[in-house]
Amino acid sequence: MKKIDRLVFGSFIGPFLLTLIVVDFILLLVTLLKYFDQIMGKGLSASVFAELITYFSISSSPDAFPLAILLSSIMTFGNLGEHSELTAVKSSGISLVRALLPIFIFVLGLTGFTYYSNTQLVPKTNLKTYSLLWDMRTKKPALDIKEGVFYDGIPGYSIKVNQKIGDEQLKDIIIYDHTSNSSQGNKKVILADSGRMYSFMNQRYLALELYDGKRYEENMNETRDDKEKGGQFIRDTFSKSIIRFDLSSFDMGDTDEKLFRRSRLVQTRQELIEGIDSMQRDILSKEAQIFTQVSSNGFRFHLARDLDVPEEIAKPKAYYDSLYNLEKAKKKSKADDMVTPDSVMGRSKPEERLVNGDAKIGETDTQAEDDLEEQLESARSRGEQYARQQESAISKKNKVYTEEQIDKTLERLKEYYEPSKANPDNLRITTAINYSVNNTRTARNILNSRITTLKNVQRDQRKFRVTKNQQIARSMACLIMFLIGAPIGAIIKKGGLGLPVIVSVIFFLVYYVLNTTGDKWGKEGVLDPVVAVWMSNAVLLPIGLFFLRQARNDSRLFEVDAYLNAWEKVKKFFWRKNRSEEV
């Protein structure tokens, strides 16, 4: 590394690390504020919050890296330009592009790391984040009995204390016991003059000692005769009684992470691709069902009983079915390989066959490969024959009627529905019309239900496609932000946290608005998910190249004097033109 490279890179790495920490901290605060009221005041330990903050810091890195690169690039080259170091570099014959090379290589490596983080690290971190956040949100608040207020945090009990002395001493206590499953209303009531509250066994249980009290209880299993006689009522007086409560419900649970596996935000890139392919097969299957099942139910009284599945649906469906069959064949072959031959067929193991001279080297592996190839070839053939089978099945159902047969059918219908002795009041026509209307409504409801289900699957697939493309687009945003920030810093020649921060915030807001808009449009189907996600990068990349060209030419793009001089030239031009016309 040359001195110029050490100078430029050394000037960049410090502001980059500082801005990365600051930006990540700001994004972390924004994220925590969303769940602040749901996780605070529940007696959680500091280690749990530290774990959650660590997960949130990693999850916010896709947005932190581009902004940190943009701000640090402007600050670095603004400082170099402000102290005339960039001018000295150019005067020595080194171009601006060459001066950008060490940071460009670093940003290029950082882009690769961001891609790995977005496709592997962040999804796995999100899985742990959502699991931990769910446990924190569902955890009950810490035990806090207040004066004059009924507390029902302990399952099965409602407790009211009119006076508290310290954290343990209680006076004038009322307890409603609802632990009995058959209890309806306040059938069990405990009144006490005073009491003491303390925990034991590592705060797993709570003991409540009651003094000078009474217990009232109505019989839950009394018969009708007992109720007519006035019912059964139990009253008990005590000088001291102890009630023990189980506080296990106040502990934070440990939710199984598998419950969050279906979310697109916790899936790696390969899992997203598999999910998209699976949804595409599901979409094609549902579209084919609309033309087969729904049409056969809704139009079964027509001469053409079924509608043909369009070719643009049948062919892709056959392709995805063949892929599905291939995947099943591969899984089956792997499962068969895991079963030992001697445990199933009573054969000797391959190594034993080699020792005994019953098999040649590589014979077992070759045979397994041949079997796998046969299975895959069979799966391919079944996938290719699917479309032809569908066409032949539909052609059998859709019988072609001649004009003579159609005329005879219409004549029979006319004779059947004409008024006669058997049909004096056109009852047959009325019944047929009512039946047709009901059948049409049923077909319409089934069709609307199928279409709604299809749209839901399509919406989920668009979300998966958006997430898959965002993993790459956010990585490339680091490189684009550098192409914008470094030339702007070289042009404005101002370092520090003044103008660079304003410029970087403006461009990041443009990036954020375009990215958010594209995310929404891609999910709602306004634009193709690929186009919607890459829209922000496509808009900012030409801007970055434009600023790079202006910086190479030492443009005075951000200098007010340049625009004032241009305005004076325009005024002089029109002043001379007007004077020449007067002469």
KOLVO-896278 format. One record per residue (C-alpha): residue in three letters; x, y, z. Coordinates in steps of 0.001 Angstrom, whole numbers, plus 500000, padded with zeros to 6 digits. Layout:
<nodes>
ALAXYZ
...
</nodes>
This chain:
<nodes>
MET500000500000500000
LYS501394503370498972
LYS501476506474501124
ILE498593508043499270
ASP496514504917499915
ARG497396504934503614
LEU496511508627503796
VAL493108508254502168
PHE492180505009503911
GLY493360506282507301
SER491229509384506869
PHE488206507226506011
ILE488228504361508535
GLY487888506581511623
PRO484791508525510477
PHE483320505306509083
LEU483477503440512387
LEU482176506486514273
THR479252507086511925
LEU478450503366511820
ILE478128503269515612
VAL476042506466515671
VAL473733505386512838
ASP473293501908514273
PHE472496503419517657
ILE469860505735516147
LEU468220502889514230
LEU468361500789517391
LEU466509503470519357
VAL463869503767516642
THR463321500002516743
LEU463197499827520540
LEU460642502624520711
LYS458202500460518740
TYR458154497840521498
PHE458980500044524497
ASP455530499896526098
GLN455308496140525510
ILE458580495037527136
MET459168497559529914
GLY457960497225533493
LYS457988493408533522
GLY460957492813535781
LEU463265491583533018
SER466960491272533756
ALA469649493395532146
SER471082490365530338
VAL467792489853528480
PHE467767493487527304
ALA471446493206526319
GLU470654490137524213
LEU467730491898522543
ILE469825495011521825
THR472542492852520259
TYR470028491151517990
PHE468434494468517005
SER471870495940516214
ILE472605493115513789
SER469120493283512253
SER469432497024511566
SER472803496649509814
PRO471270496508506269
ASP470132500139506713
ALA473094501276508813
PHE475900500384506400
PRO474717502495503395
LEU474113505602505521
ALA477425505192507358
ILE479325504848504066
LEU477566507887502585
LEU478248510141505583
SER481839508988506178
SER482704509345502459
ILE481471512937502385
MET483313513746505620
THR486576512117504477
PHE486908513763501085
GLY485433516987502431
ASN488231517125505016
LEU490850516302502365
GLY489519519057500128
GLU489173521565502963
HIS492815521138503996
SER494012521227500360
GLU495300517662500635
LEU493143516561497733
THR494501519445495656
ALA498058518368496443
VAL497240514812495407
LYS495830516001492066
SER498789518346491475
SER501175515405491828
GLY499529513738488849
ILE497235511360490717
SER493638511420489480
LEU490600511470491713
VAL489609507967490619
ARG493025506675491710
ALA492633508415495065
LEU489272506693495514
LEU490726503244494820
PRO491671502125498386
ILE488279503083499819
PHE486532501605496778
ILE488221498254497404
PHE487232498434501084
VAL483619499288500204
LEU483598496484497637
GLY484649494017500339
LEU482102495550502694
THR479427495039500024
GLY480294491346499913
PHE480139491129503706
THR476781492951503676
TYR475479490467501131
TYR476495487583503402
SER474962489374506365
ASN471666490024504559
THR471344486491503189
GLN472644484437506125
LEU473381486348509330
VAL470401488709509499
PRO467716486015508839
LYS469144483776511565
THR469368486752513915
ASN465775487747513115
LEU464646484255514077
LYS466176484623517530
THR464994488232517796
TYR461335487449517155
SER461423484453519487
LEU462978486495522306
LEU460713489491521641
TRP457625487274521760
ASP458703485862525122
MET459290489372526469
ARG455951490687525217
THR453969487757526603
LYS455685487792529991
LYS453459488991532819
PRO454453492156534710
ALA456196491835538030
LEU454017491308541105
ASP452873494760542205
ILE449878494952544551
LYS448700498535544986
GLU446476500024547669
GLY442743500126547019
VAL442965498352543660
PHE442029494756542856
TYR445073492844541565
ASP444349489855539289
GLY447871489107538066
ILE447958485809539958
PRO445856483220538050
GLY442663482303539892
TYR442789485074542524
SER441664488671542836
ILE443305490507545744
LYS442585493923547204
VAL444635495591549956
ASN443413498865551430
GLN446715499705553135
LYS450360498668552591
ILE453118499194555157
GLY456456498715553458
ASP456789495852550987
GLU455494493069553251
GLN452931494346555772
LEU449305494491554578
LYS446060495617556226
ASP442351495172555440
ILE442664492373552861
ILE439956490979550556
ILE440649487864548433
TYR438285486322545868
ASP439211482709545075
HIS438331481617541516
THR440604478573541327
SER437699476119541128
ASN436762475346537529
SER433071475074538419
SER433095478376540267
GLN430858481081538821
GLY430937484438540526
ASN432496485164543906
LYS431643481888545674
LYS434817481878547843
VAL435764485040549743
ILE438485485574552346
LEU438588488650554605
ALA441530489387556887
ASP442414492201559252
SER446145492128558383
GLY448764490006556698
ARG452355489552555621
MET453619488803552107
TYR457005487224551265
SER458555484975548608
PHE460551481787549069
MET462375479086547078
ASN464280481590544929
GLN461138483687544369
ARG459339480777542727
TYR456498480896545252
LEU454725483637547203
ALA453382483151550724
LEU450598485313552104
GLU450080485021555878
LEU446659486253556973
TYR445720487179560563
ASP442306487501562260
GLY440130486741559304
LYS437090484889558036
ARG436479482614555086
TYR433105482404553318
GLU432224479670550818
GLU429083478573549036
ASN428659474917548111
MET429300474408544395
ASN427584470984544159
GLU424352471652545970
THR421204470110544567
ARG417902471734543727
ASP416414470603547019
ASP419335472187548880
LYS418756475482547062
GLU415032475400547933
LYS415962474912551587
GLY418241477921551518
GLY421450476373550203
GLN424618475299551927
PHE426967477977553238
ILE430319477583554995
ARG431835480207557262
ASP435197479760558944
THR437079481964561384
PHE440857481821561711
SER443562483610563683
LYS446294482716561177
SER446182481226557683
ILE448824480860554976
ILE448064480883551234
ARG450855479898548853
PHE450842481128545241
ASP452802479642542350
LEU454706482419540511
SER455860480258537597
SER453496482153535279
PHE455585485297535868
ASP458711483692534418
MET459628484432530828
GLY458945481460528570
ASP461184479893525964
THR459207479804522719
ASP460195477268520097
GLU461923479044517201
LYS460273476688514706
LEU457023478612515156
PHE458582481608513340
ARG460130479611510472
ARG457362480489508014
SER458160484210508156
ARG460065485508505126
LEU462285487694507325
VAL463918484680508997
GLN464668482686505845
THR467975482589504014
ARG468241483248500311
GLN468060479566499368
GLU465006479073501557
LEU463334482085499918
ILE463998480653496452
GLU462522477299497467
GLY459524479053498991
ILE458929481081495812
ASP459066477943493642
SER456695476135495980
MET454250479060495893
GLN454464479233492102
ARG453464475573491860
ASP450620476240494290
ILE449476479247492227
LEU449437477253489001
SER447550474411490687
LYS444887476797491997
GLU444561478457488591
ALA444098475055486963
GLN441463474135489578
ILE439459477227488633
PHE439182475918485055
THR438525472283485986
GLN436626471909489263
VAL434785475240489336
SER433843475131485662
SER432590471546485926
ASN430373472485488877
GLY429124475744487438
PHE428572474680483821
ARG427681471005484097
PHE424370471474482256
HIS426057472922479172
LEU426998470833476209
ALA430672471606476929
ARG430973470326480474
ASP434526471500481289
LEU436766474388480294
ASP440199473664478900
VAL443171474717481014
PRO445042477403479044
GLU448403476441477669
GLU450152479248479585
ILE449031477531482800
ALA449335473856481815
LYS452932474000480594
PRO454442475853483602
LYS452449473609485928
ALA453866470505484247
TYR457363471982484613
TYR456987472713488337
ASP455344469327488891
SER458361467666487300
LEU460680469636489599
TYR458568468583492570
ASN458726464947491500
LEU462488465190491045
GLU462875466620494534
LYS460740463841495974
ALA462837461269494125
LYS466050462764495510
LYS464711462757499053
LYS463521459179498649
SER466904458082497341
LYS468650459751500267
ALA466280458060502688
ASP466950454700501022
ASP470699455254501274
MET470418455794505013
VAL468878452296505480
THR471467449509505696
PRO470822446606503265
ASP471512443928505845
SER468891445339508245
VAL466163445251505594
MET466975442621502961
GLY469230440378504990
ARG472181441030502645
SER475752441480503636
LYS477273444964503849
PRO479248446271500832
GLU482557446051502664
GLU481797442447503630
ARG480984441635500022
LEU484322443060498968
VAL486166440953501511
ASN484314437802500479
GLY484877438503496791
ASP481148438751496015
ALA481339442245494520
LYS483778444369492616
ILE485056447739493780
GLY482554450493493009
GLU479773448050492073
THR477494449167494956
ASP477925452888494238
THR477359452387490513
GLN474191450422491122
ALA472861453146493474
GLU473629455833490887
ASP471871453806488178
ASP468806453409490386
LEU468756457130491088
GLU469043457941487385
GLU466141455607486628
GLN464006457293489295
LEU464861460774488011
GLU464133459743484421
SER460818458284485509
ALA459978461541487319
ARG460836463561484205
SER458643461379482024
ARG455732461688484444
GLY456133465467484493
GLU456179465635480675
GLN453146463392480367
TYR451110465438482821
ALA449985468049480297
ARG449060465388477725
GLN447077463451480328
GLN445179466583481298
GLU444359467350477669
SER443202463813476984
ALA441075463716480141
ILE439388466979479265
SER438835465934475663
LYS437036462802476859
LYS434737464863479060
ASN434129467523476440
LYS432184465420473990
VAL431736467028470596
TYR428028467144469719
THR426720467292466168
GLU424131469837465047
GLU421517467095464768
GLN422071466007468370
ILE421852469606469545
ASP418569470135467674
LYS417066466981469173
THR418113468070472663
LEU416533471481472205
GLU413302469886470918
ARG413068467633473959
LEU413651470619476261
LYS410940472598474483
GLU408435469751474791
TYR409284469234478442
TYR408793472853479466
GLU405718473666477324
PRO402432474053479282
SER400496470800479411
LYS398341468735481703
ALA401424467570483545
ASN402749471133483684
PRO399704473458483785
ASP401267476348485733
ASN404740476258484217
LEU405976474812487485
ARG408834473081485709
ILE410141476365484309
THR409883478075487704
THR411713475196489388
ALA414398475162486693
ILE414929478925486975
ASN415214478813490758
TYR417591475894490594
SER419694477682487979
VAL419850480849490061
ASN420931478919493155
ASN423468476965491160
THR424851480173489668
ARG425176481788493085
THR426946478730494440
ALA429347478688491501
ARG429999482406491940
ASN430723482025495668
ILE433065479098495037
LEU434814481038492294
ASN435220484151494466
SER436587482018497298
ARG439118480366494970
ILE440159483717493538
THR440610485204497029
THR442783482252498048
LEU444775482593494837
LYS445344486313495437
ASN446563485627498978
VAL449138483139497712
GLN450222485568494983
ARG450603488326497575
ASP452733486070499768
GLN454879485157496791
ARG455411488829495945
LYS456532489438499528
PHE459044486612499247
ARG460326487982495931
VAL460661491452497436
THR462662490109500375
LYS464898488029498097
ASN465750491011495895
GLN466184493322498882
GLN468994491128500155
ILE471062492010497073
ALA469744495534496501
ARG470649496684500025
SER474142495270499574
MET474620497156496306
ALA473346500314498026
CYS476648500465499939
LEU478574500788496691
ILE476129503327495246
MET476243505477498387
PHE480025505556498135
LEU479823506680494496
ILE477558509516495655
GLY479332510486498890
ALA482983510534497793
PRO482504512860494749
ILE480202515177496712
GLY482824515473499466
ALA485477516268496870
ILE483233518947495342
ILE481962520752498463
LYS485377520580500233
LYS483791520845503658
GLY484448518365506472
GLY483061517976509963
LEU479420517391510874
GLY477828520435509235
LEU477148520437505518
PRO478151516751505045
VAL475450515642507459
ILE472797517744505708
VAL473738516442502259
SER473936512833503425
VAL470574513047505184
ILE468960514454502023
PHE470258511638499816
PHE469486508974502405
LEU465913510264502687
VAL465591510003498914
TYR466932506455499104
TYR464653505582502027
VAL461512507000500383
LEU462210505208497096
ASN463044501994498912
THR459904502135501064
THR457714503005498087
GLY459209500201496010
ASP458712497760498868
LYS455018498675499097
TRP454447498670495338
GLY456180495316494963
LYS454053493686497675
GLU450792495135496361
GLY451531494212492756
VAL451673497777491426
LEU455102497018489944
ASP457032493834489398
PRO458861493057492678
VAL462255493073490926
VAL461645496497489370
ALA460136497910492563
VAL463034496820494789
TRP465790497987492435
MET464058501311491721
SER466005503211494406
ASN469383501923493194
ALA468446502579489562
VAL467620506213490385
LEU470685506909492558
LEU473330505190490417
PRO473181507754487554
ILE473310510533490160
GLY476466509020491647
LEU478109508700488226
PHE477148512301487448
PHE478775513577490656
LEU481869511459489944
ARG482212513069486514
GLN481776516541487990
ALA484381515833490685
ARG486937514658488109
ASN486478517935486228
ASP486834520044489429
SER483291521303489042
ARG482025524169491216
LEU478658522535491528
PHE478033523491495188
GLU479636526939495166
VAL477253529889495284
ASP479728532184493497
ALA479615529973490416
TYR475864530404490102
LEU476099534157490767
ASN478712534557488030
ALA476559532540485632
TRP473585534774486465
GLU475658537895485816
LYS476714536526482428
VAL473084535864481518
LYS472124539397482566
LYS474959540921480527
PHE473967538857477488
PHE470377540074477543
TRP471511543645478350
ARG473766543712475270
LYS471023542189473130
ASN468499544811474207
ARG471004547625473637
SER471825546397470132
GLU468114546317469286
GLU467688549911470484
VAL470579551066468284
</nodes>
